[in-house]
């Protein structure tokens, strides 16, 4: 009878420690991962200087918490996340931000929004640009689709 708690504790520790010692799949292959193949078109770097300039301009404002922006050759879309109390003035703030960006940036069409869905879509596009997973043509097409979404929602 006295052996029962002792066996229970030993078996519990065995299962606990054996579960923590599982080997990750990357270490099984000795760190060798498959190489991601892509076309030469997506290997080109996509210029985002004006988008980064827009981010810096908008982040200087006290009302702005986060900014995501992506540009193509004739369109720049910036999605802004405002501080909590400034969301009540979002329409006037976006108009002001759009005017300042149009003055500072040399792109034909500049759009600014506070819509969180657009913010998420631009975040995904930024990741694709950083990882070189998108071509210039596809970037233009996706930005046009996001622009259409913005116009439909208003």
Buried (B, 14 or more C-beta within 10 A) or exposed (E): EEEEEEEEEEEEEEEEEEEEEEEEEEEEEEEEEEEEEEEEEBEEEBEBEBBEBBBEBBEEBEBBEEBBBBBBEEBBBBBBEBEEEBEEEBEEBBEBBBEBBBEEBEBEEBBBBBBEEBBEBBEEBBEBBEEBEBBBEBBBEBBEEBBEBBEEEE
